[in-house]
Amino acid sequence: MAPMDREIRARIQAHRSPHSAEPLYVISVVARMLDVHAQTLRTYEREGLVQPARSRGGVRMYSDHDVDRLRRIRRLVDELGCNLAGVDVILNLMERMHDLQAEVARLQDELQRERDRHLPAPRPFRPTGDENESPA
C-alpha cells in the first residue's frame, strides 16, 4: 500500500468504527490497497462475490467490510488456488457458520437465563473439618 493510501486510510479510520459498511473507497483505491487490477474487482462483482455500493453517478464505492471480503477472496484464490465458484461456496459456508455460531451463543445465553430463573443459587461450600481425615 502506498504511503498516501495508508495516511488517507488512517485518517478515515480515526473518525469511525472499524469494519464499517459505509462506502468509502473508489475502485482504483481498493485495487491499489489489494495490489490487483481494477478489472479483477469488476470480475468479482460480476461473479456476485462482492456488491459495492454505487454513488449517484454510478461510481463503485467499497466499504471496509467489502475490502475485508476482497482480502479473503484474494487469499482463497492466491494461497489456496480456489476458483471463483469455490470461493463463492466457501464464503457462503463461512457466513452460514458465523450465523450459526451467533445463534448458538444466543441460545446458550437464553438457556443460562432460564436456569438462573428456575434453579436456586448454588450454596457456598462450607468445610466441616472432616475433609482431612482418611476413610477407615
C-alpha positions as CSV (number, residue, x, y, z in Angstrom):
1,M,0.0,0.0,0.0
2,A,1.4,3.4,-0.9
3,P,2.2,5.8,1.9
4,M,-0.5,8.2,0.8
5,D,-3.1,5.4,0.8
6,R,-2.0,4.5,4.4
7,E,-2.3,8.1,5.5
8,I,-5.7,8.5,4.0
9,R,-7.0,5.2,5.4
10,A,-5.6,6.1,8.9
11,R,-7.4,9.5,8.9
12,I,-10.6,7.8,7.8
13,Q,-10.3,5.1,10.4
14,A,-9.8,7.6,13.2
15,H,-13.2,9.1,12.6
16,R,-15.4,5.9,12.5
17,S,-15.7,2.4,13.8
18,P,-13.7,-0.5,12.3
19,H,-15.2,-2.8,9.7
20,S,-17.7,-0.2,8.7
21,A,-20.3,-0.9,6.0
22,E,-20.1,2.8,4.9
23,P,-19.0,3.1,1.3
24,L,-15.7,5.0,1.3
25,Y,-13.3,3.9,-1.4
26,V,-13.4,4.1,-5.2
27,I,-12.3,1.1,-7.2
28,S,-8.8,2.5,-8.0
29,V,-8.0,2.9,-4.3
30,V,-9.2,-0.6,-3.5
31,A,-7.2,-2.0,-6.4
32,R,-4.1,-0.3,-5.0
33,M,-4.9,-1.5,-1.5
34,L,-5.1,-5.1,-2.6
35,D,-2.5,-4.9,-5.3
36,V,-4.9,-6.1,-8.0
37,H,-6.2,-4.7,-11.3
38,A,-9.5,-2.8,-11.2
39,Q,-10.8,-5.3,-13.7
40,T,-10.3,-8.1,-11.2
41,L,-12.6,-6.3,-8.8
42,R,-15.2,-5.9,-11.6
43,T,-14.9,-9.6,-12.3
44,Y,-15.6,-10.4,-8.6
45,E,-18.6,-8.1,-8.7
46,R,-19.9,-9.7,-11.9
47,E,-19.5,-13.2,-10.3
48,G,-21.5,-12.0,-7.3
49,L,-18.7,-12.3,-4.8
50,V,-18.9,-8.6,-3.7
51,Q,-21.5,-5.9,-4.2
52,P,-20.1,-2.5,-3.8
53,A,-22.4,0.4,-3.3
54,R,-22.8,2.9,-6.2
55,S,-22.6,6.7,-5.9
56,R,-25.3,8.8,-7.6
57,G,-23.1,9.0,-10.6
58,G,-22.8,5.2,-10.7
59,V,-19.2,5.0,-9.3
60,R,-18.4,1.8,-7.4
61,M,-17.8,2.6,-3.7
62,Y,-16.3,0.0,-1.4
63,S,-16.7,-0.2,2.4
64,D,-14.2,-1.6,4.9
65,H,-16.4,-4.6,5.0
66,D,-16.1,-5.0,1.2
67,V,-12.3,-4.6,1.4
68,D,-12.1,-7.3,4.1
69,R,-14.2,-9.6,2.0
70,L,-12.0,-8.9,-1.0
71,R,-8.9,-9.8,1.0
72,R,-10.5,-13.2,1.9
73,I,-11.2,-13.7,-1.7
74,R,-7.6,-12.9,-2.7
75,R,-6.3,-15.3,-0.1
76,L,-8.6,-18.1,-1.3
77,V,-7.6,-17.6,-4.9
78,D,-3.8,-16.9,-4.4
79,E,-2.9,-19.1,-1.5
80,L,-5.3,-22.0,-1.8
81,G,-5.8,-21.9,-5.6
82,C,-9.6,-21.8,-5.4
83,N,-11.5,-20.9,-8.5
84,L,-14.3,-18.3,-8.2
85,A,-17.1,-20.8,-7.9
86,G,-15.2,-22.5,-5.0
87,V,-14.6,-19.1,-3.4
88,D,-18.4,-18.4,-3.6
89,V,-19.1,-21.7,-1.9
90,I,-16.5,-21.2,0.8
91,L,-17.6,-17.6,1.6
92,N,-21.3,-18.7,1.8
93,L,-20.3,-21.5,4.2
94,M,-18.2,-19.1,6.3
95,E,-21.1,-16.7,6.6
96,R,-23.5,-19.5,7.5
97,M,-21.1,-20.8,10.1
98,H,-20.8,-17.3,11.6
99,D,-24.6,-17.0,11.7
100,L,-24.9,-20.4,13.4
101,Q,-22.3,-19.6,15.9
102,A,-24.2,-16.4,16.8
103,E,-27.4,-18.5,17.1
104,V,-25.7,-21.0,19.4
105,A,-24.4,-18.1,21.6
106,R,-27.8,-16.6,21.8
107,L,-29.4,-20.0,22.7
108,Q,-26.7,-20.5,25.4
109,D,-27.5,-17.1,26.9
110,E,-31.2,-17.9,26.8
111,L,-30.6,-21.3,28.5
112,Q,-28.5,-19.7,31.2
113,R,-31.2,-17.1,31.9
114,E,-33.8,-19.9,32.2
115,R,-31.5,-21.9,34.6
116,D,-30.9,-18.8,36.7
117,R,-34.7,-18.2,36.8
118,H,-35.7,-21.7,37.8
119,L,-32.8,-23.2,39.8
120,P,-31.8,-22.0,43.2
121,A,-28.5,-20.3,43.5
122,P,-25.7,-22.7,44.5
123,R,-24.9,-22.8,48.1
124,P,-21.3,-21.9,49.1
125,F,-19.1,-24.8,50.2
126,R,-18.6,-24.9,53.9
127,P,-15.9,-27.3,55.1
128,T,-16.9,-29.5,58.1
129,G,-13.4,-30.2,59.2
130,D,-13.7,-33.9,58.2
131,E,-12.1,-33.4,54.8
132,N,-8.5,-34.1,56.2
133,E,-9.4,-37.4,57.8
134,S,-8.8,-40.5,55.8
135,P,-11.6,-43.1,55.5
136,A,-11.3,-46.1,57.8
